[in-house]
Amino acid sequence: MFPTRYPRSIAISFFIYKVAQLAALVQFGLMTWPLFGLSVVASGLSLGGFWLGLKVQDRVAQAIFNRAVLGFLTLLGGFLVFRALTPSP
């Protein structure tokens, strides 16, 4: 019961935050239609990834799933550190 409620509650919290952020961007004139279209595509990809993660989590042993997520986050963190230390052109 708890393992499915927690990720969903976090997702709902992020959704509410993003709606407020969208309202602020529109109010200040920073959201253009092309940018909005890209945001819709990115949001669709994110929702698809979230759905896929829930399906994989249900079919894979919890320890394996946790290690896979930790490995992905480690790679992502390493990439961000590399990008931060690499001089930009």
Backbone atoms as SQL, in Angstrom:
CREATE TABLE atoms (id INTEGER PRIMARY KEY, chain TEXT, resi INTEGER, resn TEXT, atom TEXT, x REAL, y REAL, z REAL);
INSERT INTO atoms VALUES
  (1, 'A', 1, 'MET', 'N', 0.829, -1.194, 0.000),
  (2, 'A', 1, 'MET', 'CA', 0.000, 0.000, 0.000),
  (3, 'A', 1, 'MET', 'C', 0.873, 1.259, 0.000),
  (4, 'A', 2, 'PHE', 'N', 1.812, 1.362, 0.935),
  (5, 'A', 2, 'PHE', 'CA', 2.663, 2.549, 1.042),
  (6, 'A', 2, 'PHE', 'C', 3.573, 2.745, -0.169),
  (7, 'A', 3, 'PRO', 'N', 4.208, 1.672, -0.713),
  (8, 'A', 3, 'PRO', 'CA', 5.138, 1.903, -1.832),
  (9, 'A', 3, 'PRO', 'C', 4.499, 2.553, -3.051),
  (10, 'A', 4, 'THR', 'N', 3.209, 2.370, -3.270),
  (11, 'A', 4, 'THR', 'CA', 2.591, 3.021, -4.430),
  (12, 'A', 4, 'THR', 'C', 2.039, 4.392, -4.082),
  (13, 'A', 5, 'ARG', 'N', 1.670, 4.617, -2.837),
  (14, 'A', 5, 'ARG', 'CA', 1.125, 5.924, -2.453),
  (15, 'A', 5, 'ARG', 'C', 2.198, 6.999, -2.419),
  (16, 'A', 6, 'TYR', 'N', 3.366, 6.667, -1.920),
  (17, 'A', 6, 'TYR', 'CA', 4.419, 7.680, -1.776),
  (18, 'A', 6, 'TYR', 'C', 4.846, 8.275, -3.116),
  (19, 'A', 7, 'PRO', 'N', 5.219, 7.446, -4.127),
  (20, 'A', 7, 'PRO', 'CA', 5.611, 8.060, -5.407),
  (21, 'A', 7, 'PRO', 'C', 4.483, 8.864, -6.053),
  (22, 'A', 8, 'ARG', 'N', 3.271, 8.389, -5.902),
  (23, 'A', 8, 'ARG', 'CA', 2.145, 9.118, -6.488),
  (24, 'A', 8, 'ARG', 'C', 1.917, 10.442, -5.781),
  (25, 'A', 9, 'SER', 'N', 2.077, 10.464, -4.464),
  (26, 'A', 9, 'SER', 'CA', 1.903, 11.732, -3.747),
  (27, 'A', 9, 'SER', 'C', 3.004, 12.720, -4.109),
  (28, 'A', 10, 'ILE', 'N', 4.214, 12.238, -4.309),
  (29, 'A', 10, 'ILE', 'CA', 5.314, 13.104, -4.744),
  (30, 'A', 10, 'ILE', 'C', 5.014, 13.644, -6.137),
  (31, 'A', 11, 'ALA', 'N', 4.516, 12.789, -7.027),
  (32, 'A', 11, 'ALA', 'CA', 4.197, 13.220, -8.387),
  (33, 'A', 11, 'ALA', 'C', 3.101, 14.288, -8.380),
  (34, 'A', 12, 'ILE', 'N', 2.100, 14.112, -7.549),
  (35, 'A', 12, 'ILE', 'CA', 1.033, 15.112, -7.457),
  (36, 'A', 12, 'ILE', 'C', 1.579, 16.428, -6.922),
  (37, 'A', 13, 'SER', 'N', 2.468, 16.353, -5.947),
  (38, 'A', 13, 'SER', 'CA', 3.085, 17.572, -5.407),
  (39, 'A', 13, 'SER', 'C', 3.870, 18.311, -6.483),
  (40, 'A', 14, 'PHE', 'N', 4.659, 17.578, -7.265),
  (41, 'A', 14, 'PHE', 'CA', 5.422, 18.204, -8.340),
  (42, 'A', 14, 'PHE', 'C', 4.496, 18.795, -9.401),
  (43, 'A', 15, 'PHE', 'N', 3.390, 18.108, -9.694),
  (44, 'A', 15, 'PHE', 'CA', 2.444, 18.610, -10.677),
  (45, 'A', 15, 'PHE', 'C', 1.850, 19.942, -10.229),
  (46, 'A', 16, 'ILE', 'N', 1.454, 20.017, -8.979),
  (47, 'A', 16, 'ILE', 'CA', 0.886, 21.267, -8.449),
  (48, 'A', 16, 'ILE', 'C', 1.936, 22.384, -8.491),
  (49, 'A', 17, 'TYR', 'N', 3.169, 22.062, -8.140),
  (50, 'A', 17, 'TYR', 'CA', 4.251, 23.048, -8.195),
  (51, 'A', 17, 'TYR', 'C', 4.466, 23.538, -9.628),
  (52, 'A', 18, 'LYS', 'N', 4.434, 22.614, -10.580),
  (53, 'A', 18, 'LYS', 'CA', 4.673, 22.992, -11.972),
  (54, 'A', 18, 'LYS', 'C', 3.531, 23.840, -12.541),
  (55, 'A', 19, 'VAL', 'N', 2.303, 23.587, -12.114),
  (56, 'A', 19, 'VAL', 'CA', 1.190, 24.419, -12.559),
  (57, 'A', 19, 'VAL', 'C', 1.371, 25.846, -12.049),
  (58, 'A', 20, 'ALA', 'N', 1.783, 25.987, -10.798),
  (59, 'A', 20, 'ALA', 'CA', 2.050, 27.321, -10.244),
  (60, 'A', 20, 'ALA', 'C', 3.209, 27.990, -10.982),
  (61, 'A', 21, 'GLN', 'N', 4.233, 27.220, -11.313),
  (62, 'A', 21, 'GLN', 'CA', 5.371, 27.762, -12.057),
  (63, 'A', 21, 'GLN', 'C', 4.948, 28.205, -13.454),
  (64, 'A', 22, 'LEU', 'N', 4.100, 27.428, -14.105),
  (65, 'A', 22, 'LEU', 'CA', 3.594, 27.796, -15.425),
  (66, 'A', 22, 'LEU', 'C', 2.809, 29.104, -15.358),
  (67, 'A', 23, 'ALA', 'N', 1.985, 29.247, -14.334),
  (68, 'A', 23, 'ALA', 'CA', 1.219, 30.483, -14.176),
  (69, 'A', 23, 'ALA', 'C', 2.149, 31.685, -14.015),
  (70, 'A', 24, 'ALA', 'N', 3.217, 31.521, -13.255),
  (71, 'A', 24, 'ALA', 'CA', 4.172, 32.623, -13.059),
  (72, 'A', 24, 'ALA', 'C', 4.889, 32.950, -14.374),
  (73, 'A', 25, 'LEU', 'N', 5.276, 31.936, -15.144),
  (74, 'A', 25, 'LEU', 'CA', 5.953, 32.172, -16.419),
  (75, 'A', 25, 'LEU', 'C', 5.041, 32.897, -17.403),
  (76, 'A', 26, 'VAL', 'N', 3.782, 32.513, -17.433),
  (77, 'A', 26, 'VAL', 'CA', 2.826, 33.179, -18.324),
  (78, 'A', 26, 'VAL', 'C', 2.623, 34.623, -17.883),
  (79, 'A', 27, 'GLN', 'N', 2.500, 34.834, -16.580),
  (80, 'A', 27, 'GLN', 'CA', 2.264, 36.181, -16.058),
  (81, 'A', 27, 'GLN', 'C', 3.417, 37.128, -16.408),
  (82, 'A', 28, 'PHE', 'N', 4.643, 36.638, -16.376),
  (83, 'A', 28, 'PHE', 'CA', 5.799, 37.490, -16.669),
  (84, 'A', 28, 'PHE', 'C', 6.172, 37.496, -18.152),
  (85, 'A', 29, 'GLY', 'N', 5.407, 36.803, -18.976),
  (86, 'A', 29, 'GLY', 'CA', 5.638, 36.810, -20.410),
  (87, 'A', 29, 'GLY', 'C', 6.828, 35.986, -20.865),
  (88, 'A', 30, 'LEU', 'N', 7.259, 35.039, -20.049),
  (89, 'A', 30, 'LEU', 'CA', 8.421, 34.228, -20.393),
  (90, 'A', 30, 'LEU', 'C', 8.051, 32.941, -21.126),
  (91, 'A', 31, 'MET', 'N', 6.757, 32.595, -21.167),
  (92, 'A', 31, 'MET', 'CA', 6.323, 31.377, -21.829),
  (93, 'A', 31, 'MET', 'C', 5.782, 31.719, -23.214),
  (94, 'A', 32, 'THR', 'N', 6.487, 31.267, -24.251),
  (95, 'A', 32, 'THR', 'CA', 6.044, 31.467, -25.624),
  (96, 'A', 32, 'THR', 'C', 5.344, 30.195, -26.103),
  (97, 'A', 33, 'TRP', 'N', 4.613, 30.271, -27.198),
  (98, 'A', 33, 'TRP', 'CA', 3.918, 29.090, -27.715),
  (99, 'A', 33, 'TRP', 'C', 4.890, 27.983, -28.120),
  (100, 'A', 34, 'PRO', 'N', 6.004, 28.293, -28.821),
  (101, 'A', 34, 'PRO', 'CA', 6.945, 27.207, -29.144),
  (102, 'A', 34, 'PRO', 'C', 7.523, 26.552, -27.883),
  (103, 'A', 35, 'LEU', 'N', 7.829, 27.365, -26.897),
  (104, 'A', 35, 'LEU', 'CA', 8.357, 26.825, -25.643),
  (105, 'A', 35, 'LEU', 'C', 7.290, 25.997, -24.930),
  (106, 'A', 36, 'PHE', 'N', 6.047, 26.442, -25.005),
  (107, 'A', 36, 'PHE', 'CA', 4.954, 25.683, -24.404),
  (108, 'A', 36, 'PHE', 'C', 4.812, 24.320, -25.081),
  (109, 'A', 37, 'GLY', 'N', 4.957, 24.293, -26.406),
  (110, 'A', 37, 'GLY', 'CA', 4.886, 23.018, -27.133),
  (111, 'A', 37, 'GLY', 'C', 5.984, 22.059, -26.705),
  (112, 'A', 38, 'LEU', 'N', 7.199, 22.574, -26.558),
  (113, 'A', 38, 'LEU', 'CA', 8.297, 21.734, -26.074),
  (114, 'A', 38, 'LEU', 'C', 8.032, 21.240, -24.655),
  (115, 'A', 39, 'SER', 'N', 7.432, 22.087, -23.847),
  (116, 'A', 39, 'SER', 'CA', 7.107, 21.703, -22.472),
  (117, 'A', 39, 'SER', 'C', 6.072, 20.584, -22.441),
  (118, 'A', 40, 'VAL', 'N', 5.100, 20.656, -23.342),
  (119, 'A', 40, 'VAL', 'CA', 4.087, 19.607, -23.404),
  (120, 'A', 40, 'VAL', 'C', 4.725, 18.276, -23.807),
  (121, 'A', 41, 'VAL', 'N', 5.616, 18.313, -24.788),
  (122, 'A', 41, 'VAL', 'CA', 6.308, 17.088, -25.217),
  (123, 'A', 41, 'VAL', 'C', 7.152, 16.533, -24.069),
  (124, 'A', 42, 'ALA', 'N', 7.915, 17.389, -23.396),
  (125, 'A', 42, 'ALA', 'CA', 8.748, 16.945, -22.280),
  (126, 'A', 42, 'ALA', 'C', 7.894, 16.389, -21.141),
  (127, 'A', 43, 'SER', 'N', 6.750, 17.015, -20.899),
  (128, 'A', 43, 'SER', 'CA', 5.853, 16.521, -19.850),
  (129, 'A', 43, 'SER', 'C', 5.302, 15.151, -20.214),
  (130, 'A', 44, 'GLY', 'N', 4.952, 14.967, -21.475),
  (131, 'A', 44, 'GLY', 'CA', 4.470, 13.661, -21.913),
  (132, 'A', 44, 'GLY', 'C', 5.526, 12.580, -21.746),
  (133, 'A', 45, 'LEU', 'N', 6.764, 12.908, -22.095),
  (134, 'A', 45, 'LEU', 'CA', 7.857, 11.954, -21.909),
  (135, 'A', 45, 'LEU', 'C', 8.077, 11.640, -20.434),
  (136, 'A', 46, 'SER', 'N', 7.978, 12.658, -19.601),
  (137, 'A', 46, 'SER', 'CA', 8.148, 12.457, -18.161),
  (138, 'A', 46, 'SER', 'C', 7.047, 11.571, -17.592),
  (139, 'A', 47, 'LEU', 'N', 5.809, 11.828, -17.993),
  (140, 'A', 47, 'LEU', 'CA', 4.700, 10.992, -17.521),
  (141, 'A', 47, 'LEU', 'C', 4.848, 9.559, -18.012),
  (142, 'A', 48, 'GLY', 'N', 5.308, 9.398, -19.244),
  (143, 'A', 48, 'GLY', 'CA', 5.556, 8.056, -19.758),
  (144, 'A', 48, 'GLY', 'C', 6.645, 7.333, -18.976),
  (145, 'A', 49, 'GLY', 'N', 7.699, 8.059, -18.643),
  (146, 'A', 49, 'GLY', 'CA', 8.775, 7.479, -17.839),
  (147, 'A', 49, 'GLY', 'C', 8.311, 7.120, -16.438),
  (148, 'A', 50, 'PHE', 'N', 7.471, 7.956, -15.859),
  (149, 'A', 50, 'PHE', 'CA', 6.923, 7.677, -14.525),
  (150, 'A', 50, 'PHE', 'C', 6.062, 6.420, -14.567),
  (151, 'A', 51, 'TRP', 'N', 5.196, 6.320, -15.581),
  (152, 'A', 51, 'TRP', 'CA', 4.343, 5.151, -15.726),
  (153, 'A', 51, 'TRP', 'C', 5.174, 3.889, -15.916),
  (154, 'A', 52, 'LEU', 'N', 6.200, 3.984, -16.787),
  (155, 'A', 52, 'LEU', 'CA', 7.071, 2.843, -17.025),
  (156, 'A', 52, 'LEU', 'C', 7.802, 2.434, -15.748),
  (157, 'A', 53, 'GLY', 'N', 8.261, 3.412, -14.982),
  (158, 'A', 53, 'GLY', 'CA', 8.936, 3.121, -13.720),
  (159, 'A', 53, 'GLY', 'C', 8.042, 2.387, -12.739),
  (160, 'A', 54, 'LEU', 'N', 6.772, 2.780, -12.681),
  (161, 'A', 54, 'LEU', 'CA', 5.826, 2.078, -11.806),
  (162, 'A', 54, 'LEU', 'C', 5.620, 0.637, -12.262),
  (163, 'A', 55, 'LYS', 'N', 5.533, 0.422, -13.571),
  (164, 'A', 55, 'LYS', 'CA', 5.340, -0.931, -14.096),
  (165, 'A', 55, 'LYS', 'C', 6.579, -1.804, -13.837),
  (166, 'A', 56, 'VAL', 'N', 7.764, -1.229, -14.065),
  (167, 'A', 56, 'VAL', 'CA', 9.000, -1.983, -13.834),
  (168, 'A', 56, 'VAL', 'C', 9.152, -2.282, -12.352),
  (169, 'A', 57, 'GLN', 'N', 8.830, -1.318, -11.509),
  (170, 'A', 57, 'GLN', 'CA', 8.950, -1.510, -10.067),
  (171, 'A', 57, 'GLN', 'C', 8.058, -2.653, -9.590),
  (172, 'A', 58, 'ASP', 'N', 6.901, -2.807, -10.194),
  (173, 'A', 58, 'ASP', 'CA', 5.989, -3.878, -9.802),
  (174, 'A', 58, 'ASP', 'C', 6.478, -5.254, -10.244),
  (175, 'A', 59, 'ARG', 'N', 7.296, -5.321, -11.285),
  (176, 'A', 59, 'ARG', 'CA', 7.715, -6.614, -11.845),
  (177, 'A', 59, 'ARG', 'C', 9.122, -7.037, -11.435),
  (178, 'A', 60, 'VAL', 'N', 9.911, -6.133, -10.894),
  (179, 'A', 60, 'VAL', 'CA', 11.308, -6.423, -10.551),
  (180, 'A', 60, 'VAL', 'C', 11.435, -6.453, -9.028),
  (181, 'A', 61, 'ALA', 'N', 12.328, -7.285, -8.539),
  (182, 'A', 61, 'ALA', 'CA', 12.583, -7.330, -7.100),
  (183, 'A', 61, 'ALA', 'C', 13.006, -5.949, -6.607),
  (184, 'A', 62, 'GLN', 'N', 12.557, -5.595, -5.429),
  (185, 'A', 62, 'GLN', 'CA', 12.793, -4.256, -4.893),
  (186, 'A', 62, 'GLN', 'C', 14.281, -3.919, -4.803),
  (187, 'A', 63, 'ALA', 'N', 15.101, -4.871, -4.377),
  (188, 'A', 63, 'ALA', 'CA', 16.543, -4.606, -4.251),
  (189, 'A', 63, 'ALA', 'C', 17.169, -4.311, -5.610),
  (190, 'A', 64, 'ILE', 'N', 16.770, -5.049, -6.639),
  (191, 'A', 64, 'ILE', 'CA', 17.309, -4.829, -7.985),
  (192, 'A', 64, 'ILE', 'C', 16.851, -3.473, -8.516),
  (193, 'A', 65, 'PHE', 'N', 15.575, -3.163, -8.310),
  (194, 'A', 65, 'PHE', 'CA', 15.054, -1.879, -8.762),
  (195, 'A', 65, 'PHE', 'C', 15.790, -0.725, -8.069),
  (196, 'A', 66, 'ASN', 'N', 15.991, -0.846, -6.759),
  (197, 'A', 66, 'ASN', 'CA', 16.700, 0.199, -6.012),
  (198, 'A', 66, 'ASN', 'C', 18.122, 0.379, -6.523),
  (199, 'A', 67, 'ARG', 'N', 18.803, -0.724, -6.812),
  (200, 'A', 67, 'ARG', 'CA', 20.173, -0.628, -7.338),
  (201, 'A', 67, 'ARG', 'C', 20.193, 0.009, -8.717),
  (202, 'A', 68, 'ALA', 'N', 19.216, -0.327, -9.546),
  (203, 'A', 68, 'ALA', 'CA', 19.151, 0.272, -10.884),
  (204, 'A', 68, 'ALA', 'C', 18.920, 1.777, -10.797),
  (205, 'A', 69, 'VAL', 'N', 18.019, 2.191, -9.934),
  (206, 'A', 69, 'VAL', 'CA', 17.755, 3.627, -9.757),
  (207, 'A', 69, 'VAL', 'C', 18.997, 4.315, -9.213),
  (208, 'A', 70, 'LEU', 'N', 19.646, 3.717, -8.223),
  (209, 'A', 70, 'LEU', 'CA', 20.866, 4.299, -7.661),
  (210, 'A', 70, 'LEU', 'C', 21.966, 4.381, -8.715),
  (211, 'A', 71, 'GLY', 'N', 22.100, 3.360, -9.550),
  (212, 'A', 71, 'GLY', 'CA', 23.097, 3.398, -10.622),
  (213, 'A', 71, 'GLY', 'C', 22.820, 4.506, -11.618),
  (214, 'A', 72, 'PHE', 'N', 21.541, 4.658, -11.991),
  (215, 'A', 72, 'PHE', 'CA', 21.172, 5.726, -12.916),
  (216, 'A', 72, 'PHE', 'C', 21.460, 7.100, -12.310),
  (217, 'A', 73, 'LEU', 'N', 21.106, 7.280, -11.046),
  (218, 'A', 73, 'LEU', 'CA', 21.356, 8.568, -10.393),
  (219, 'A', 73, 'LEU', 'C', 22.857, 8.837, -10.247),
  (220, 'A', 74, 'THR', 'N', 23.636, 7.790, -10.037),
  (221, 'A', 74, 'THR', 'CA', 25.095, 7.947, -9.955),
  (222, 'A', 74, 'THR', 'C', 25.661, 8.403, -11.295),
  (223, 'A', 75, 'LEU', 'N', 25.210, 7.764, -12.379),
  (224, 'A', 75, 'LEU', 'CA', 25.653, 8.185, -13.715),
  (225, 'A', 75, 'LEU', 'C', 25.237, 9.623, -14.011),
  (226, 'A', 76, 'LEU', 'N', 24.017, 9.954, -13.671),
  (227, 'A', 76, 'LEU', 'CA', 23.528, 11.313, -13.893),
  (228, 'A', 76, 'LEU', 'C', 24.328, 12.322, -13.079),
  (229, 'A', 77, 'GLY', 'N', 24.600, 11.997, -11.832),
  (230, 'A', 77, 'GLY', 'CA', 25.407, 12.887, -10.993),
  (231, 'A', 77, 'GLY', 'C', 26.819, 13.056, -11.542),
  (232, 'A', 78, 'GLY', 'N', 27.417, 11.965, -11.995),
  (233, 'A', 78, 'GLY', 'CA', 28.749, 12.044, -12.592),
  (234, 'A', 78, 'GLY', 'C', 28.756, 12.917, -13.829),
  (235, 'A', 79, 'PHE', 'N', 27.728, 12.786, -14.653),
  (236, 'A', 79, 'PHE', 'CA', 27.617, 13.625, -15.849),
  (237, 'A', 79, 'PHE', 'C', 27.502, 15.106, -15.466),
  (238, 'A', 80, 'LEU', 'N', 26.704, 15.399, -14.449),
  (239, 'A', 80, 'LEU', 'CA', 26.543, 16.801, -14.031),
  (240, 'A', 80, 'LEU', 'C', 27.837, 17.380, -13.458),
  (241, 'A', 81, 'VAL', 'N', 28.570, 16.575, -12.704),
  (242, 'A', 81, 'VAL', 'CA', 29.860, 17.031, -12.179),
  (243, 'A', 81, 'VAL', 'C', 30.826, 17.272, -13.333),
  (244, 'A', 82, 'PHE', 'N', 30.867, 16.344, -14.303),
  (245, 'A', 82, 'PHE', 'CA', 31.732, 16.505, -15.469),
  (246, 'A', 82, 'PHE', 'C', 31.387, 17.787, -16.224),
  (247, 'A', 83, 'ARG', 'N', 30.094, 18.028, -16.415),
  (248, 'A', 83, 'ARG', 'CA', 29.660, 19.243, -17.118),
  (249, 'A', 83, 'ARG', 'C', 30.039, 20.499, -16.347),
  (250, 'A', 84, 'ALA', 'N', 29.963, 20.437, -15.041),
  (251, 'A', 84, 'ALA', 'CA', 30.298, 21.609, -14.234),
  (252, 'A', 84, 'ALA', 'C', 31.790, 21.897, -14.274),
  (253, 'A', 85, 'LEU', 'N', 32.606, 20.867, -14.390),
  (254, 'A', 85, 'LEU', 'CA', 34.063, 21.057, -14.375),
  (255, 'A', 85, 'LEU', 'C', 34.639, 21.307, -15.760),
  (256, 'A', 86, 'THR', 'N', 33.879, 21.056, -16.800),
  (257, 'A', 86, 'THR', 'CA', 34.345, 21.259, -18.159),
  (258, 'A', 86, 'THR', 'C', 34.082, 22.707, -18.567),
  (259, 'A', 87, 'PRO', 'N', 35.098, 23.412, -19.035),
  (260, 'A', 87, 'PRO', 'CA', 34.889, 24.810, -19.439),
  (261, 'A', 87, 'PRO', 'C', 33.967, 24.887, -20.661),
  (262, 'A', 88, 'SER', 'N', 33.060, 25.833, -20.634),
  (263, 'A', 88, 'SER', 'CA', 32.154, 25.999, -21.771),
  (264, 'A', 88, 'SER', 'C', 32.815, 26.877, -22.835),
  (265, 'A', 89, 'PRO', 'N', 32.464, 26.655, -24.104),
  (266, 'A', 89, 'PRO', 'CA', 33.130, 27.401, -25.197),
  (267, 'A', 89, 'PRO', 'C', 32.760, 28.864, -25.214);
